[in-house]
């Protein structure tokens, strides 16, 4: 069986972390965290919107992806973040994976100096070391992708992030992963409509998985593949999900995107 995209990314990520650990002590990140007072509560902002029956948009910032290729030749993450903030985005998702998405943790640091919105570090977390690293650059939340990890590792990362007072999104794509996600009671749960192994997108994934997750105590998020305002409203109507992580359809139409009209 050929290696899928997710396996390739994780393999490269593991090698990079192993190399990084040889040159940087986790204490360096801990010191940096202790000096930073610019952390925001990612989950609380979304929860407040849910409680007030408001739509939340986690607006994504990325230069490229394996599925879309290069989105911006003149990529300016701070400029994009400012546009999102002016359009009332609830939170930001910043791609920091370097080899396939051309991201960088420094982008979070730059954004947090210019924009007053909670930021998700969108990366492939496989080691607690990365959580301290992400927070040291200003991240308020991390993503844990269940299809990339065994159950024990996922729980270790989750507990470590909570210990650091970070919000966590547990990302699922299948019914079995959705069942596993129920044990992460303090996490937001993201239903990814994109299959990370094949990169194909199917909005029906949210509909298929929602029934399993609908009684989860924290807000649910529908992620990826949402192209229009009508599509979002249909998802909201049929599932009561109020939070949506959207990237490419916003990035390809940053000015006056109809999706922004849903935000007060």
Beta strands, then each sheet from edge to edge (+ up, - down):
strand 1: 56-61
strand 2: 64-65
strand 3: 69-70
strand 4: 91-95
strand 5: 119-122
strand 6: 141-145
strand 7: 167-172
strand 8: 188-192
strand 9: 220-223
strand 10: 243-246
sheet 1: 1+ 4+ 5+ 6+ 7+ 8+ 9+ 10+ 1+
sheet 2: 2+ 3-
end
